[in-house]
Amino acid sequence: MIRKIGVLTSGGDSPGMNAAIRAVTRCALGNGIEVYGIEDGYRGLVEGRLRLFSKTDVSDILSRGGTILGSARLPEFKDLSVQKKACEILKEKAIDALVVIGGDGSYRGAKSLTDLGVNCIGLPGTIDNDISGTDLTIGFDTALNTVVDAVDKLRDTSSSHHRCSVVEVMGNHCGDLAVYSGLSCGAEIVVTPETGYDEEDILDRLRYLDNLGKSHAIVIISEKICDVEALARKISASTGFSGRSTVLGHIQRGGSPTPNDRVLASRMGEKAVDLLVKGVGGHCVGIKANEIVSFPIDEALAMPKTSRKPLYRLFDRLV
């Protein structure tokens, strides 16, 4: 029988993590289980920075972005000796199980601890939507709304000055933020790892749009694909548009989570506690066809990500 669980957030923060912490805490307390919040992810765990949570400790955090627990990366956690030290810390506190909110690296840490005898459940907390085993990750919807708001504003000024705005969005080798925002904003061009990068094709398409009399253009491009400032300069030199680059950067991580992210995080937090109560460990929680599900972490990480080809086809038909 589980008497105590821990909860931590790891990797990059994402809006909705606090909603997940709240759900885990309150669902566990409702089952008579004590909850310990662990500061700064696996680093805080190894350093023994844990604090007992009451119901009021998670009051008024549902609408807050970021994570009240803090987050930090600990590359050394892949070492078995560090993992064993974490298990010793948990054993000293008589903590039976752990909920880990983060990305695929956080999942691997959770699987390692489960293999060492501490049941762990992973929740997908990342704005990139780059985790297999779930249609949506906690924070993606909020980040998408942030991107859409920014691009809508850029379109206003671009149309006033015959500009092409090149907007770099996050994604960590995943094009979901780019293609979803491109569809939502009516962008003229979307460039992602899935589409590949063809600079001359981009310039040709912009010349074509300029010849059609378009007053502006929006190019949305996933991070780590090209130097967007250099691309903007080439657009100015090679087309009739004045190229301007905008890197949205970490502004995409912040802000109050959308209602969709708050509900998603709450549903996933409840599922995590229910799994641990049943003695399940080494699983991660996801949402498939609006149903909250779980898979063994190894199985989920090996799953191919849901194809976005229909979205790209739709984008091409709407341009």
C-alpha positions as CSV (number, residue, x, y, z in Angstrom):
1,M,0.0,0.0,0.0
2,I,1.3,3.4,-0.9
3,R,1.6,5.9,1.9
4,K,3.8,8.6,0.5
5,I,4.6,9.9,-3.0
6,G,6.9,12.5,-4.5
7,V,6.3,14.8,-7.4
8,L,8.8,16.7,-9.4
9,T,9.1,18.7,-12.6
10,S,12.1,18.2,-14.9
11,G,13.6,19.7,-18.1
12,G,12.2,22.8,-19.6
13,D,9.2,24.3,-17.9
14,S,5.8,24.4,-19.6
15,P,2.5,26.1,-18.7
16,G,0.2,23.6,-17.0
17,M,2.9,21.9,-14.9
18,N,1.4,23.6,-11.8
19,A,-2.0,22.3,-12.7
20,A,-0.5,18.8,-12.8
21,I,1.2,19.3,-9.5
22,R,-2.1,20.4,-8.0
23,A,-4.0,17.5,-9.4
24,V,-1.4,14.9,-8.2
25,T,-1.3,16.5,-4.7
26,R,-5.0,16.7,-4.2
27,C,-5.9,13.4,-5.7
28,A,-3.2,11.7,-3.5
29,L,-4.3,13.5,-0.4
30,G,-7.9,12.4,-1.1
31,N,-6.6,8.8,-1.1
32,G,-4.9,9.3,2.3
33,I,-1.4,9.5,0.7
34,E,1.2,12.1,1.8
35,V,2.8,14.1,-0.9
36,Y,6.3,15.6,-1.1
37,G,7.2,18.3,-3.6
38,I,10.7,17.9,-4.9
39,E,12.5,21.1,-5.9
40,D,14.5,21.5,-9.1
41,G,13.8,18.1,-10.6
42,Y,16.2,15.2,-10.3
43,R,18.9,17.6,-9.0
44,G,16.7,18.5,-6.0
45,L,15.9,14.9,-5.4
46,V,19.6,13.9,-5.3
47,E,20.3,16.8,-3.0
48,G,17.4,15.9,-0.7
49,R,15.4,19.1,-1.2
50,L,11.9,17.8,-0.5
51,R,9.0,19.4,1.3
52,L,5.7,18.0,2.6
53,F,2.7,19.4,0.7
54,S,-0.6,20.2,2.2
55,K,-3.8,20.9,0.3
56,T,-3.3,24.6,0.7
57,D,0.3,24.5,-0.6
58,V,-1.2,23.9,-4.1
59,S,-3.9,26.5,-3.8
60,D,-4.0,29.3,-6.4
61,I,-1.4,27.7,-8.7
62,L,-3.8,26.4,-11.3
63,S,-3.6,29.6,-13.4
64,R,0.2,30.2,-12.9
65,G,2.7,29.4,-15.6
66,G,6.1,27.8,-15.0
67,T,6.5,25.4,-12.1
68,I,6.3,26.2,-8.4
69,L,8.8,23.4,-7.8
70,G,11.4,24.7,-10.1
71,S,13.2,22.7,-12.7
72,A,16.8,21.9,-13.5
73,R,18.7,19.5,-15.8
74,L,21.0,16.9,-14.3
75,P,22.9,15.0,-17.1
76,E,24.7,12.9,-14.4
77,F,21.3,11.3,-13.6
78,K,22.0,8.8,-16.3
79,D,24.7,7.3,-14.1
80,L,23.6,4.3,-12.0
81,S,25.4,5.6,-8.9
82,V,23.4,8.9,-9.0
83,Q,20.1,7.0,-9.5
84,K,20.9,4.8,-6.5
85,K,21.5,7.9,-4.4
86,A,18.1,9.3,-5.4
87,C,16.5,6.0,-4.3
88,E,18.3,6.2,-1.0
89,I,16.9,9.7,-0.5
90,L,13.4,8.5,-1.2
91,K,13.9,5.5,1.1
92,E,15.0,7.7,3.9
93,K,11.7,9.7,3.6
94,A,9.8,6.4,3.2
95,I,8.5,7.7,-0.2
96,D,7.0,4.8,-2.1
97,A,6.5,6.2,-5.6
98,L,7.2,9.3,-7.8
99,V,5.4,11.3,-10.4
100,V,7.7,12.9,-12.9
101,I,6.5,15.8,-15.1
102,G,8.7,16.5,-18.1
103,G,10.0,15.4,-21.5
104,D,11.5,12.1,-22.8
105,G,14.7,12.6,-20.8
106,S,12.6,12.9,-17.7
107,Y,10.8,9.7,-18.7
108,R,14.0,7.8,-19.0
109,G,15.0,8.9,-15.5
110,A,11.6,7.7,-14.2
111,K,12.1,4.3,-15.9
112,S,15.5,3.9,-14.3
113,L,14.1,4.6,-10.8
114,T,11.3,2.1,-11.5
115,D,13.9,-0.5,-12.4
116,L,15.6,0.2,-9.0
117,G,12.3,-0.5,-7.1
118,V,10.6,2.9,-6.9
119,N,7.5,3.0,-9.0
120,C,7.4,6.1,-11.2
121,I,4.8,7.6,-13.5
122,G,5.7,10.1,-16.2
123,L,3.5,13.0,-17.3
124,P,4.3,14.8,-20.7
125,G,5.2,18.4,-19.8
126,T,6.7,20.2,-22.8
127,I,5.6,22.9,-25.1
128,D,7.1,21.2,-28.1
129,N,4.5,18.4,-28.4
130,D,7.4,16.1,-29.3
131,I,6.6,13.1,-27.1
132,S,5.3,9.9,-28.6
133,G,2.5,8.1,-26.8
134,T,0.3,11.2,-26.6
135,D,-1.6,13.4,-29.0
136,L,-0.9,16.5,-26.9
137,T,1.6,17.5,-24.2
138,I,1.0,19.7,-21.3
139,G,1.9,23.3,-22.3
140,F,1.6,22.9,-26.1
141,D,-1.8,24.6,-26.4
142,T,-0.6,27.6,-24.3
143,A,2.6,27.9,-26.4
144,L,0.5,27.7,-29.6
145,N,-1.7,30.5,-28.4
146,T,1.3,32.6,-27.6
147,V,2.7,32.1,-31.1
148,V,-0.6,32.9,-32.8
149,D,-1.0,36.1,-30.8
150,A,2.5,37.2,-31.7
151,V,2.2,36.3,-35.4
152,D,-1.2,38.1,-35.7
153,K,0.5,41.2,-34.4
154,L,3.4,40.9,-36.7
155,R,1.0,40.5,-39.7
156,D,-0.5,43.9,-38.8
157,T,2.8,45.7,-39.0
158,S,4.1,43.6,-42.0
159,S,1.1,44.5,-44.1
160,S,1.8,48.2,-43.4
161,H,5.3,48.1,-44.7
162,H,5.3,45.4,-47.5
163,R,7.3,43.1,-45.3
164,C,7.9,39.5,-45.0
165,S,8.2,38.4,-41.4
166,V,10.3,35.3,-40.7
167,V,9.2,34.0,-37.4
168,E,11.2,31.3,-35.6
169,V,9.3,29.1,-33.2
170,M,10.4,26.4,-30.8
171,G,10.0,22.7,-31.5
172,N,13.1,20.8,-30.6
173,H,13.2,19.0,-34.0
174,C,9.4,18.7,-34.0
175,G,7.4,20.9,-36.4
176,D,4.0,20.9,-34.5
177,L,4.2,24.4,-33.2
178,A,5.1,25.7,-36.6
179,V,2.5,23.9,-38.6
180,Y,-0.3,24.4,-36.1
181,S,0.5,28.1,-35.9
182,G,0.8,28.4,-39.6
183,L,-2.6,27.0,-40.1
184,S,-4.1,29.2,-37.3
185,C,-2.5,32.4,-38.6
186,G,-2.8,31.8,-42.4
187,A,1.0,31.9,-42.9
188,E,2.2,31.8,-46.5
189,I,5.1,29.4,-45.8
190,V,5.9,26.9,-43.1
191,V,9.3,25.3,-42.7
192,T,9.8,22.4,-40.3
193,P,12.0,19.3,-40.0
194,E,9.2,17.5,-41.8
195,T,9.2,19.8,-44.8
196,G,12.9,20.3,-45.1
197,Y,14.7,23.6,-45.9
198,D,14.9,24.7,-49.5
199,E,16.0,28.3,-49.5
200,E,15.7,28.9,-53.2
201,D,12.1,27.5,-53.1
202,I,11.2,29.9,-50.3
203,L,12.6,32.9,-52.3
204,D,10.8,31.8,-55.5
205,R,7.5,31.5,-53.6
206,L,7.9,34.9,-52.1
207,R,8.7,36.4,-55.6
208,Y,5.5,34.8,-56.9
209,L,3.4,36.2,-54.0
210,D,5.0,39.7,-54.6
211,N,4.1,39.5,-58.2
212,L,0.5,38.6,-57.3
213,G,0.3,41.9,-55.4
214,K,0.5,40.5,-51.8
215,S,1.1,43.3,-49.3
216,H,3.0,41.1,-46.9
217,A,4.0,37.5,-46.1
218,I,4.6,35.4,-43.1
219,V,7.2,32.6,-43.0
220,I,7.0,30.4,-39.8
221,I,10.1,28.2,-39.3
222,S,11.0,25.7,-36.6
223,E,14.1,26.4,-34.6
224,K,17.5,24.9,-35.4
225,I,16.8,24.8,-39.2
226,C,18.5,28.0,-40.4
227,D,19.7,31.4,-39.4
228,V,16.5,33.4,-39.7
229,E,18.2,36.8,-39.7
230,A,20.4,35.7,-42.7
231,L,17.2,34.4,-44.4
232,A,15.5,37.7,-43.8
233,R,18.4,39.6,-45.4
234,K,18.3,37.3,-48.5
235,I,14.5,38.0,-48.7
236,S,15.2,41.7,-48.8
237,A,17.9,41.3,-51.4
238,S,16.2,38.8,-53.6
239,T,12.5,39.6,-53.5
240,G,10.2,42.7,-53.5
241,F,9.5,42.2,-49.8
242,S,11.5,43.8,-46.9
243,G,12.6,40.8,-44.8
244,R,12.4,41.0,-41.0
245,S,13.2,38.2,-38.6
246,T,11.6,37.6,-35.2
247,V,12.8,34.8,-32.8
248,L,10.0,34.3,-30.3
249,G,12.3,32.3,-28.0
250,H,11.4,31.6,-24.4
251,I,8.4,33.9,-24.5
252,Q,6.7,30.8,-25.8
253,R,7.3,29.0,-22.5
254,G,5.6,31.6,-20.3
255,G,2.1,32.8,-19.5
256,S,-1.0,31.5,-17.8
257,P,-1.9,28.1,-19.1
258,T,-5.0,27.9,-21.4
259,P,-8.1,26.2,-20.1
260,N,-7.3,23.2,-22.3
261,D,-3.9,22.8,-20.7
262,R,-5.3,23.2,-17.2
263,V,-7.9,20.4,-17.9
264,L,-5.4,18.2,-19.6
265,A,-2.9,18.5,-16.8
266,S,-5.5,17.8,-14.2
267,R,-6.8,14.7,-16.0
268,M,-3.3,13.4,-16.4
269,G,-2.4,14.1,-12.7
270,E,-5.4,12.1,-11.6
271,K,-4.5,9.2,-13.8
272,A,-0.9,9.2,-12.4
273,V,-2.2,8.8,-8.9
274,D,-4.7,6.1,-9.9
275,L,-1.9,4.1,-11.5
276,L,0.4,4.3,-8.5
277,V,-2.4,3.3,-6.2
278,K,-2.8,0.2,-8.3
279,G,0.9,-0.6,-8.0
280,V,1.8,0.4,-11.6
281,G,5.2,1.9,-12.2
282,G,7.4,2.6,-15.3
283,H,4.4,4.0,-17.2
284,C,3.7,7.4,-18.8
285,V,0.4,9.0,-19.2
286,G,-1.0,10.3,-22.5
287,I,-4.1,11.4,-24.3
288,K,-5.3,9.5,-27.4
289,A,-8.6,10.4,-29.1
290,N,-9.5,12.5,-26.0
291,E,-9.1,9.4,-23.7
292,I,-6.5,9.5,-20.9
293,V,-4.3,6.4,-21.3
294,S,-1.0,5.0,-20.1
295,F,1.8,3.0,-21.7
296,P,5.1,1.5,-20.4
297,I,7.7,4.2,-20.9
298,D,9.9,2.1,-23.1
299,E,7.0,1.2,-25.4
300,A,5.9,4.9,-25.5
301,L,9.4,6.2,-26.4
302,A,9.6,3.6,-29.2
303,M,6.3,4.6,-30.7
304,P,6.4,6.5,-34.0
305,K,5.0,10.0,-33.5
306,T,1.5,10.6,-34.9
307,S,1.9,11.7,-38.6
308,R,1.1,15.3,-39.3
309,K,1.0,14.7,-43.1
310,P,-2.8,15.6,-43.2
311,L,-2.0,18.9,-41.6
312,Y,0.7,19.7,-44.1
313,R,-1.6,18.7,-47.0
314,L,-4.2,21.0,-45.6
315,F,-1.8,23.9,-45.3
316,D,-0.7,23.5,-48.9
317,R,-4.3,23.5,-50.1
318,L,-5.1,26.7,-48.1
319,V,-2.1,28.8,-49.2
